[in-house]
């Protein structure tokens, strides 16, 4: 609970821009510690006694999913719930459905009906399947600040998340480009139970160019403080014949690069080993689906 909460704001305007401006004005106040209220699960669970005000974004019209042919991609509003994304036809049809699958593989149905996509990006839980899938799909984050809107790659946003949001800025949507032809995608994970959050997860997107790799992206969760974009390593497969040996060598480099921290769910050594196994598994499955 937010024991010192004394203000609740719900900006609503005739246009989303005006509503966002009002929200940003509230966040810019230095004399009142103000937090975003979206789905609310993470905020309420934090028990942060320094928060004095919340700004509810539900009135800004950010709960949308648009299959945008003109922009050649999928637009996902920040207030879209995980449940809505998991059930959306376009999310289930593109990238072999890994965005929908990843949205579904998190917590229970009650939480998925509250938890938002923008909240997932803002929190950046290390083992969130949705973040790994979005990174592999080369998603971009749209931010609104007092200077207007800006778009950044999800990887860049995660690296600078705290500073960008403190500007202040509000995540308004995610944009995911449509996959090129002959592209496959896959998730691979380990968890204590089928219903549990992953201990380690890998997401891969691969484009085939005959028997060569035309493009490759790879992201992992559960191996760093935030979901990790390993696409710079996966780029080593591009332009080369696709072989099991090449994939195994790449997965080995992933394991050599990560420096996970262990906990009661999995030791650092276990997470490092799984990073190698799951990277190879996800890449192989994505290649097979790209046929």
PAKE-218329 format. One record per residue: residue number from 0; residue in one letter; x, y, z of N, C-alpha, C, O in turn. Coordinates in steps of 0.05 Angstrom, whole numbers, m for minus. Example, Ala and Ser with C-alpha at 12.3 -4.5 7.8 and 13.67 -1.06 7.14 Angstrom:
BEGIN
> num_residu_n.X_n.Y_n.Z_ca.X_ca.Y_ca.Z_c.X_c.Y_c.Z_o.X_o.Y_o.Z
> 0_a_264_m114_156_246_m90_156_264_m66_156_285_m66_169
> 1_s_257_m45_142_273_m21_143_258_1_157_268_23_161
***
This chain:
BEGIN
> num_residu_n.X_n.Y_n.Z_ca.X_ca.Y_ca.Z_c.X_c.Y_c.Z_o.X_o.Y_o.Z
> 0_x_17_m24_0_0_0_0_17_25_0_41_25_8
> 1_x_6_47_m9_19_73_m9_10_89_15_m10_104_13
> 2_x_23_85_37_13_96_62_13_126_64_m2_138_79
> 3_x_30_139_49_32_169_50_19_182_25_25_206_20
> 4_x_3_167_10_m10_179_m13_m30_200_m5_m47_195_12
> 5_x_m28_223_m17_m48_245_m11_m60_258_m36_m77_275_m34
> 6_x_m50_250_m60_m62_261_m85_m66_238_m105_m49_221_m108
> 7_x_m89_240_m118_m95_222_m141_m103_239_m164_m122_255_m162
> 8_x_m90_235_m187_m96_251_m211_m102_231_m234_m89_211_m237
> 9_x_m122_238_m250_m129_222_m274_m133_242_m297_m155_250_m302
> 10_x_m111_249_m311_m113_268_m333_m132_258_m355_m129_235_m364
> 11_x_m150_274_m363_m168_268_m385_m171_293_m401_m176_315_m390
> 12_x_m168_291_m427_m171_315_m444_m184_307_m470_m186_283_m476
> 13_x_m192_327_m485_m204_321_m511_m185_309_m530_m192_293_m548
> 14_x_m159_315_m527_m139_303_m544_m118_289_m526_m112_300_m504
> 15_x_m106_266_m534_m86_253_m517_m62_271_m512_m50_269_m490
> 16_x_m55_288_m531_m32_306_m527_m36_324_m503_m17_327_m486
> 17_x_m60_335_m500_m64_353_m477_m64_337_m451_m54_346_m431
> 18_x_m75_313_m452_m75_296_m428_m47_289_m420_m40_289_m396
> 19_x_m29_283_m440_m2_277_m434_13_301_m422_29_299_m404
> 20_x_7_325_m433_20_349_m423_13_354_m394_30_361_m378
> 21_x_m13_349_m387_m21_352_m359_m6_332_m342_3_339_m320
> 22_x_m5_307_m351_9_287_m335_38_294_m331_49_291_m309
> 23_x_52_303_m352_80_310_m350_84_334_m331_104_335_m317
> 24_x_65_353_m331_67_375_m312_66_365_m283_80_375_m266
> 25_x_49_346_m278_47_334_m252_73_320_m244_82_322_m221
> 26_x_85_305_m262_109_291_m256_133_309_m252_152_303_m238
> 27_x_132_332_m265_154_351_m264_156_365_m237_177_378_m231
> 28_x_136_364_m220_137_377_m194_158_365_m177_160_341_m174
> 29_x_175_382_m166_197_372_m148_188_370_m119_200_355_m103
> 30_x_167_384_m112_159_385_m84_142_361_m76_137_357_m52
> 31_x_131_346_m96_114_324_m90_124_299_m105_126_299_m129
> 32_x_130_278_m91_140_253_m103_116_240_m117_97_231_m103
> 33_x_117_238_m143_94_229_m159_101_205_m175_123_204_m187
> 34_x_84_185_m176_89_160_m191_67_155_m211_45_165_m209
> 35_x_74_139_m231_55_131_m252_37_108_m241_47_90_m227
> 36_x_12_110_m246_m7_88_m240_m18_77_m267_m32_91_m281
> 37_x_m10_53_m273_m20_40_m297_m36_16_m289_m60_19_m281
> 38_x_m25_m8_m290_m39_m31_m280_m40_m31_m249_m60_m39_m237
> 39_x_m18_m22_m237_m18_m19_m208_m5_m41_m192_2_m37_m169
> 40_x_0_m65_m204_11_m88_m189_38_m81_m177_42_m85_m153
> 41_x_56_m72_m193_83_m66_m184_84_m43_m164_97_m44_m144
> 42_x_69_m22_m170_68_2_m153_58_m5_m125_70_3_m105
> 43_x_36_m19_m123_24_m25_m98_41_m45_m82_43_m44_m57
> 44_x_54_m64_m96_71_m84_m83_96_m72_m72_109_m84_m54
> 45_x_105_m48_m82_130_m36_m73_129_m25_m45_150_m23_m32
> 46_x_105_m18_m35_102_m7_m8_121_18_m4_134_20_16
> 47_x_122_34_m25_140_58_m24_127_80_m8_107_92_m17
> 48_x_137_86_16_125_106_33_133_135_25_123_154_37
> 49_x_150_138_5_158_165_m4_139_176_m25_139_200_m31
> 50_x_122_159_m37_104_168_m58_80_183_m45_67_172_m28
> 51_x_76_208_m55_55_224_m44_32_229_m64_10_237_m56
> 52_x_37_223_m90_17_227_m110_20_207_m132_42_197_m137
> 53_x_m3_199_m144_m2_182_m167_m17_195_m190_m36_210_m186
> 54_x_m8_189_m215_m22_198_m239_m32_174_m254_m16_159_m265
> 55_x_m58_171_m255_m70_148_m268_m72_154_m298_m84_174_m306
> 56_x_m60_137_m314_m58_142_m343_m82_129_m358_m82_131_m383
> 57_x_m101_118_m344_m123_103_m357_m140_121_m375_m153_111_m393
> 58_x_m140_147_m371_m157_165_m387_m144_176_m411_m156_194_m424
> 59_x_m120_166_m419_m106_178_m441_m108_163_m467_m95_170_m487
> 60_x_m125_142_m468_m129_128_m493_m105_112_m502_m100_110_m526
> 61_x_m89_101_m484_m65_87_m491_m68_57_m491_m49_42_m492
> 62_x_m93_48_m490_m98_19_m490_m107_10_m518_m131_4_m522
> 63_x_m88_9_m536_m95_1_m564_m74_m17_m575_m51_m18_m566
> 64_x_m83_m33_m595_m64_m49_m611_m73_m44_m640_m95_m49_m647
> 65_x_m54_m34_m656_m60_m28_m684_m41_m41_m703_m16_m38_m701
> 66_x_m51_m56_m721_m35_m68_m743_m32_m47_m764_m50_m44_m782
> 67_x_m10_m32_m763_m7_m9_m780_8_m15_m806_32_m19_m806
> 68_x_m7_m17_m828_5_m23_m854_23_0_m863_44_m5_m875
> 69_x_15_25_m859_30_48_m868_58_49_m855_78_55_m868
> 70_x_59_44_m829_84_44_m814_98_17_m814_119_14_m801
> 71_x_86_m2_m827_98_m29_m830_104_m42_m803_126_m53_m799
> 72_x_85_m40_m785_90_m52_m759_66_m53_m741_44_m44_m748
> 73_x_70_m64_m718_49_m67_m698_52_m46_m676_74_m45_m664
> 74_x_32_m30_m672_33_m9_m651_18_m20_m627_m5_m28_m629
> 75_x_31_m19_m604_19_m29_m579_19_m7_m559_40_2_m550
> 76_x_m4_3_m552_m6_24_m532_4_16_m505_2_m8_m497
> 77_x_16_35_m491_28_28_m465_9_17_m444_17_2_m427
> 78_x_m17_24_m446_m37_15_m427_m50_m11_m436_m69_m21_m423
> 79_x_m41_m23_m458_m51_m49_m467_m44_m70_m446_m21_m70_m437
> 80_x_m62_m86_m438_m56_m107_m418_m42_m131_m431_m43_m135_m456
> 81_x_m28_m146_m415_m15_m170_m425_m36_m189_m436_m32_m202_m456
> 82_x_m60_m191_m423_m81_m208_m433_m90_m200_m460_m95_m217_m478
> 83_x_m94_m174_m465_m103_m164_m491_m82_m170_m512_m89_m179_m534
> 84_x_m56_m167_m506_m36_m173_m526_m35_m203_m532_m31_m211_m555
> 85_x_m38_m219_m511_m37_m248_m514_m59_m258_m533_m56_m278_m547
> 86_x_m82_m244_m532_m104_m253_m548_m107_m239_m575_m126_m245_m590
> 87_x_m90_m220_m582_m93_m204_m606_m85_m220_m630_m64_m233_m631
> 88_x_m101_m218_m651_m96_m234_m675_m69_m228_m688_m55_m246_m696
> 89_x_m63_m202_m690_m37_m194_m703_m13_m204_m687_7_m212_m699
> 90_x_m15_m202_m661_7_m211_m644_10_m241_m645_33_m251_m643
> 91_x_m12_m255_m649_m10_m284_m651_m1_m293_m679_9_m316_m682
> 92_x_m4_m276_m699_2_m284_m726_31_m277_m734_42_m291_m751
> 93_x_42_m255_m723_69_m247_m731_90_m259_m713_85_m265_m690
> 94_x_114_m262_m723_137_m273_m708_129_m300_m695_137_m305_m672
> 95_x_114_m316_m710_106_m342_m700_93_m341_m672_94_m360_m657
> 96_x_81_m318_m667_65_m316_m642_81_m313_m617_70_m316_m595
> 97_x_107_m306_m618_122_m305_m593_115_m281_m576_118_m283_m551
> 98_x_105_m259_m588_96_m237_m571_72_m244_m555_70_m239_m531
> 99_x_53_m257_m568_29_m266_m553_36_m287_m532_26_m287_m510
> 100_x_53_m306_m540_61_m327_m521_76_m315_m497_71_m323_m474
> 101_x_94_m296_m502_109_m284_m481_91_m268_m462_95_m268_m438
> 102_x_71_m254_m473_53_m239_m456_36_m258_m439_30_m251_m416
> 103_x_31_m281_m448_14_m301_m433_31_m315_m412_20_m324_m392
> 104_x_57_m317_m415_74_m332_m397_84_m315_m374_108_m313_m369
> 105_x_66_m302_m360_73_m285_m337_51_m284_m317_29_m273_m324
> 106_x_55_m294_m294_36_m292_m272_9_m305_m279_8_m321_m298
> 107_x_m12_m299_m263_m37_m311_m267_m56_m294_m284_m49_m272_m291
> 108_x_m79_m305_m291_m97_m291_m309_m107_m265_m297_m111_m245_m312
> 109_x_m111_m264_m271_m120_m239_m259_m99_m217_m262_m106_m194_m269
> 110_x_m74_m224_m257_m53_m204_m260_m49_m196_m289_m44_m172_m295
> 111_x_m52_m215_m308_m48_m208_m336_m70_m190_m346_m66_m175_m366
> 112_x_m93_m190_m334_m115_m172_m341_m111_m144_m330_m125_m125_m338
> 113_x_m92_m141_m311_m85_m114_m301_m59_m104_m311_m56_m81_m318
> 114_x_m39_m121_m312_m12_m113_m318_m10_m103_m347_m22_m115_m365
> 115_x_4_m81_m351_5_m68_m378_32_m72_m391_52_m78_m378
> 116_x_32_m70_m417_57_m72_m433_76_m50_m426_100_m55_m422
> 117_x_66_m25_m424_83_m3_m416_95_m7_m389_118_0_m384
> 118_x_79_m18_m370_89_m23_m344_111_m44_m344_131_m41_m329
> 119_x_108_m64_m361_129_m84_m363_155_m72_m373_177_m79_m363
> 120_x_154_m54_m392_178_m41_m402_190_m22_m381_214_m21_m379
> 121_x_173_m8_m367_183_10_m346_197_m4_m323_217_4_m313
> 122_x_185_m27_m315_196_m42_m293_221_m58_m302_240_m60_m287
> 123_x_219_m70_m326_242_m85_m337_250_m108_m319_274_m110_m312
> 124_x_232_m125_m311_239_m148_m295_259_m166_m310_255_m170_m334
> 125_x_280_m175_m297_301_m189_m311_293_m213_m327_304_m220_m348
> 126_x_272_m227_m317_264_m253_m329_237_m251_m343_224_m271_m348
> 127_x_229_m227_m351_203_m223_m364_204_m233_m392_219_m223_m408
> 128_x_188_m254_m399_189_m264_m427_181_m243_m448_191_m244_m470
> 129_x_163_m225_m440_154_m205_m459_176_m187_m467_179_m179_m491
> 130_x_193_m179_m449_216_m161_m455_236_m175_m473_246_m163_m492
> 131_x_241_m201_m468_259_m216_m485_248_m218_m513_263_m215_m533
> 132_x_222_m224_m516_209_m226_m542_210_m199_m557_216_m198_m581
> 133_x_204_m177_m543_204_m151_m555_232_m144_m565_235_m132_m587
> 134_x_253_m150_m549_280_m145_m558_287_m161_m583_299_m150_m601
> 135_x_280_m186_m583_286_m203_m606_271_m193_m631_282_m196_m653
> 136_x_248_m181_m628_232_m171_m650_240_m142_m657_227_m130_m674
> 137_x_261_m132_m645_271_m105_m651_251_m83_m646_247_m65_m662
> 138_x_237_m85_m623_217_m65_m616_229_m39_m610_252_m37_m602
> 139_x_213_m18_m613_221_9_m606_201_21_m586_177_15_m587
> 140_x_211_38_m568_195_50_m548_190_79_m556_208_94_m563
> 141_x_164_87_m554_157_115_m560_153_128_m533_137_120_m516
> 142_x_168_150_m528_167_165_m503_156_193_m509_162_205_m529
> 143_x_140_203_m490_131_231_m492_143_246_m469_141_237_m446
> 144_x_156_268_m475_166_286_m454_157_314_m461_141_318_m480
> 145_x_166_334_m446_156_361_m451_165_373_m477_155_394_m485
> 146_x_185_361_m490_194_370_m516_179_357_m539_182_365_m562
> 147_x_163_337_m533_148_322_m554_153_292_m552_160_282_m530
> 148_x_150_278_m574_154_249_m574_182_242_m585_192_256_m602
> 149_x_192_220_m575_217_210_m585_215_179_m586_199_167_m571
> 150_x_230_167_m604_229_139_m607_257_127_m604_276_137_m615
> 151_x_259_107_m588_285_94_m583_283_64_m585_261_53_m580
> 152_x_305_51_m592_304_22_m591_299_13_m563_307_26_m544
> 153_x_287_m10_m560_282_m20_m533_308_m26_m518_310_m20_m494
> 154_x_328_m36_m532_354_m40_m519_366_m15_m508_376_m15_m486
> 155_x_365_7_m524_375_33_m515_359_43_m491_370_53_m471
> 156_x_332_40_m493_316_49_m470_323_34_m445_325_47_m424
> 157_x_326_8_m446_332_m8_m422_358_1_m410_361_1_m385
> 158_x_378_7_m427_404_15_m416_403_42_m402_419_48_m385
> 159_x_383_59_m410_382_87_m398_354_91_m385_346_114_m382
> 160_x_341_70_m377_313_71_m369_309_92_m346_290_108_m348
> 161_x_324_90_m326_320_108_m302_322_137_m310_305_153_m302
> 162_x_343_144_m324_347_172_m332_326_182_m351_317_204_m349
> 163_x_318_165_m371_298_174_m390_271_179_m377_258_199_m383
> 164_x_263_161_m359_237_165_m346_237_188_m326_216_200_m321
> 165_x_260_194_m315_262_215_m296_262_243_m308_262_263_m294
> 166_x_261_245_m335_264_270_m349_245_293_m341_255_315_m338
> 167_x_219_290_m337_204_265_m337_194_257_m366_192_274_m383
> 168_x_188_232_m369_177_222_m394_157_199_m388_159_186_m368
> 169_x_139_195_m407_119_174_m405_121_156_m429_122_166_m452
> 170_x_121_130_m424_120_111_m446_91_112_m457_72_107_m443
> 171_x_89_117_m483_62_118_m495_55_94_m512_32_85_m513
> 172_x_75_82_m525_70_58_m541_96_44_m547_118_54_m544
> 173_x_93_19_m556_114_3_m568_109_m1_m597_86_m5_m605
> 174_x_129_0_m613_126_m5_m642_144_m29_m650_168_m29_m644
> 175_x_132_m49_m663_146_m73_m671_144_m76_m701_122_m78_m712
> 176_x_167_m75_m715_165_m78_m745_156_m105_m753_161_m125_m739
> 177_x_141_m106_m776_133_m132_m786_158_m148_m794_177_m137_m804
> 178_x_157_m174_m790_180_m191_m798_183_m192_m828_163_m192_m843
> 179_x_208_m194_m838_213_m198_m866_205_m226_m874_199_m243_m857
> 180_x_203_m231_m900_196_m258_m909_217_m278_m901_241_m271_m897
> 181_x_209_m303_m898_227_m325_m890_240_m320_m863_263_m325_m859
> 182_x_223_m309_m845_233_m304_m818_218_m322_m798_194_m326_m800
> 183_x_233_m334_m780_222_m350_m759_230_m339_m732_250_m325_m729
> 184_x_213_m346_m712_218_m336_m685_211_m358_m665_194_m375_m670
> 185_x_225_m358_m642_220_m379_m622_229_m369_m594_247_m353_m592
> 186_x_216_m381_m574_224_m377_m546_233_m404_m535_223_m425_m543
> 187_x_252_m403_m517_261_m427_m502_266_m419_m473_279_m398_m469
> 188_x_256_m434_m454_259_m426_m426_261_m450_m408_254_m472_m415
> 189_x_270_m444_m384_268_m464_m362_254_m450_m338_258_m426_m333
> 190_x_237_m466_m324_223_m455_m301_218_m478_m282_220_m501_m289
> 191_x_211_m471_m257_206_m492_m237_181_m508_m244_180_m532_m240
> 192_x_160_m494_m254_136_m507_m263_127_m494_m288_137_m472_m295
> 193_x_108_m506_m302_97_m494_m326_84_m467_m321_83_m450_m339
> 194_x_73_m464_m298_59_m439_m291_77_m418_m279_69_m395_m275
> 195_x_102_m425_m273_120_m406_m260_134_m388_m280_137_m395_m304
> 196_x_143_m365_m271_159_m347_m288_186_m361_m295_196_m376_m279
> 197_x_197_m355_m318_222_m369_m326_245_m362_m307_246_m340_m296
> 198_x_262_m381_m304_288_m376_m290_307_m363_m310_319_m343_m305
> 199_x_308_m375_m334_323_m364_m356_306_m367_m381_293_m388_m384
> 200_x_306_m347_m399_291_m349_m424_308_m337_m447_322_m318_m443
> 201_x_305_m350_m470_318_m339_m494_297_m335_m516_279_m352_m518
> 202_x_299_m313_m530_281_m308_m553_298_m303_m577_318_m287_m576
> 203_x_291_m316_m599_307_m313_m624_290_m307_m648_267_m317_m650
> 204_x_300_m291_m666_287_m285_m692_308_m289_m713_330_m276_m712
> 205_x_303_m305_m733_322_m312_m754_309_m310_m781_286_m318_m785
> 206_x_323_m298_m800_314_m297_m828_332_m315_m844_357_m314_m842
> 207_x_320_m331_m861_335_m349_m879_339_m336_m906_322_m323_m917
> 208_x_363_m340_m916_370_m332_m943_382_m357_m956_406_m361_m958
> 209_x_363_m374_m966_372_m400_m976_381_m416_m952_366_m420_m933
> 210_x_405_m426_m954_417_m441_m932_436_m424_m915_450_m434_m898
> 211_x_435_m398_m920_451_m380_m904_433_m364_m885_409_m361_m890
> 212_x_445_m353_m865_430_m335_m847_429_m307_m858_450_m295_m862
> 213_x_405_m297_m863_402_m270_m873_401_m249_m851_410_m226_m855
> 214_x_391_m256_m828_390_m238_m805_385_m254_m780_372_m276_m781
> 215_x_394_m244_m757_390_m259_m732_390_m240_m709_406_m221_m707
> 216_x_370_m244_m691_369_m228_m666_365_m248_m643_352_m268_m647
> 217_x_376_m241_m620_374_m259_m597_373_m242_m572_387_m222_m569
> 218_x_355_m249_m554_353_m235_m528_349_m256_m506_337_m277_m511
> 219_x_359_m249_m482_357_m268_m460_346_m253_m435_351_m229_m431
> 220_x_332_m268_m419_323_m259_m393_333_m277_m371_338_m301_m376
> 221_x_337_m266_m347_346_m282_m324_376_m285_m322_386_m301_m306
> 222_x_391_m270_m338_420_m272_m338_434_m246_m332_459_m244_m332
> 223_x_419_m225_m326_430_m198_m320_409_m183_m304_387_m194_m298
> 224_x_416_m159_m297_397_m142_m280_372_m134_m296_352_m127_m284
> 225_x_374_m134_m322_351_m128_m340_353_m147_m363_374_m159_m369
> 226_x_331_m151_m378_332_m167_m402_355_m158_m420_360_m134_m423
> 227_x_369_m177_m432_394_m171_m446_391_m176_m476_383_m198_m485
> 228_x_398_m156_m492_398_m159_m521_425_m169_m530_445_m155_m529
> 229_x_425_m195_m540_450_m207_m549_452_m208_m579_466_m224_m590
> 230_x_437_m190_m592_437_m189_m621_464_m183_m634_470_m192_m656
> 231_x_481_m168_m620_507_m162_m630_523_m188_m633_540_m191_m651
> 232_x_519_m207_m615_532_m233_m617_519_m250_m639_533_m263_m655
> 233_x_493_m249_m640_478_m265_m660_485_m256_m688_483_m272_m707
> 234_x_494_m231_m691_501_m221_m718_524_m236_m730_528_m235_m754
> 235_x_539_m250_m713_561_m267_m724_552_m289_m742_568_m301_m756
> 236_x_526_m296_m741_515_m317_m758_508_m307_m786_505_m323_m804
> 237_x_504_m281_m788_494_m270_m813_514_m273_m836_538_m268_m833
> 238_x_503_m282_m859_519_m286_m883_535_m312_m883_551_m316_m902
> 239_x_530_m329_m864_544_m354_m863_525_m377_m867_501_m374_m861
> 240_x_534_m400_m877_517_m423_m878_507_m431_m850_523_m430_m830
> 241_x_482_m439_m848_471_m446_m822_478_m474_m815_470_m493_m829
> 242_x_494_m478_m795_502_m505_m786_499_m507_m756_499_m487_m741
> 243_x_496_m532_m746_494_m536_m718_519_m527_m703_517_m517_m681
> 244_x_542_m530_m716_567_m522_m704_568_m492_m701_578_m482_m680
> 245_x_559_m477_m721_559_m448_m719_541_m438_m697_548_m420_m682
> 246_x_518_m451_m694_499_m443_m673_510_m450_m646_508_m434_m627
> 247_x_523_m473_m643_535_m481_m618_557_m462_m610_560_m455_m586
> 248_x_573_m454_m629_595_m435_m623_584_m409_m614_595_m397_m595
> 249_x_563_m399_m627_550_m374_m619_539_m376_m591_542_m358_m574
> 250_x_525_m398_m585_514_m402_m558_536_m403_m537_532_m393_m515
> 251_x_558_m414_m544_581_m415_m526_591_m387_m520_599_m381_m497
> 252_x_592_m370_m540_600_m342_m535_580_m327_m517_588_m310_m501
> 253_x_555_m333_m521_535_m321_m503_541_m329_m474_541_m311_m456
> 254_x_546_m354_m469_551_m364_m442_577_m351_m430_578_m345_m407
> 255_x_597_m347_m447_621_m334_m438_617_m305_m432_632_m294_m415
> 256_x_598_m292_m444_593_m263_m441_577_m257_m416_582_m237_m403
> 257_x_557_m273_m410_538_m266_m389_552_m270_m361_569_m287_m358
> 258_x_544_m253_m343_554_m255_m315_529_m254_m296_525_m234_m283
> 259_x_513_m275_m296_489_m274_m280_494_m275_m250_516_m283_m241
> 260_x_475_m267_m235_475_m269_m206_456_m291_m197_433_m292_m207
> 261_x_465_m308_m180_447_m330_m171_428_m322_m149_432_m302_m135
> 262_x_407_m338_m146_388_m335_m124_376_m362_m118_386_m382_m128
> 263_x_355_m362_m102_344_m388_m93_331_m403_m117_327_m427_m115
> 264_x_326_m389_m139_313_m403_m162_334_m415_m181_328_m433_m196
> 265_x_359_m406_m179_379_m416_m197_406_m403_m191_408_m378_m190
> 266_x_427_m419_m189_453_m408_m183_464_m393_m208_453_m396_m230
> 267_x_485_m378_m204_498_m364_m227_508_m384_m247_505_m379_m271
> 268_x_519_m406_m238_530_m426_m256_507_m439_m272_510_m444_m296
> 269_x_485_m444_m259_462_m456_m273_451_m437_m294_446_m445_m317
> 270_x_449_m412_m287_438_m392_m306_457_m389_m330_448_m386_m353
> 271_x_483_m389_m325_502_m387_m347_500_m411_m366_501_m409_m390
> 272_x_498_m435_m354_495_m459_m370_469_m459_m386_469_m466_m410
> 273_x_448_m450_m374_422_m449_m388_422_m427_m410_409_m430_m430
> 274_x_438_m406_m406_440_m386_m427_450_m398_m453_441_m392_m475
> 275_x_470_m416_m450_481_m430_m474_461_m449_m486_456_m449_m510
> 276_x_449_m466_m469_430_m486_m479_406_m473_m492_398_m481_m514
> 277_x_394_m453_m479_369_m441_m489_374_m424_m514_357_m422_m531
> 278_x_397_m411_m515_404_m395_m539_405_m413_m563_393_m407_m584
> 279_x_419_m435_m561_421_m454_m583_393_m465_m590_387_m469_m614
> 280_x_377_m471_m570_351_m483_m575_332_m463_m589_318_m470_m608
> 281_x_332_m438_m580_315_m418_m592_323_m412_m620_306_m409_m638
> 282_x_349_m409_m625_359_m403_m652_352_m426_m671_344_m421_m694
> 283_x_356_m451_m662_350_m474_m679_320_m475_m686_313_m481_m709
> 284_x_303_m470_m667_274_m471_m671_266_m448_m690_249_m452_m708
> 285_x_278_m424_m686_271_m402_m704_279_m408_m733_265_m401_m751
> 286_x_303_m419_m736_312_m427_m763_293_m447_m776_286_m444_m800
> 287_x_285_m466_m761_266_m486_m772_240_m474_m780_228_m481_m800
> 288_x_230_m455_m764_204_m442_m770_206_m423_m794_186_m416_m806
> 289_x_231_m414_m800_234_m396_m822_233_m409_m849_233_m396_m870
> 290_x_233_m435_m850_233_m450_m875_208_m444_m892_205_m455_m914
***
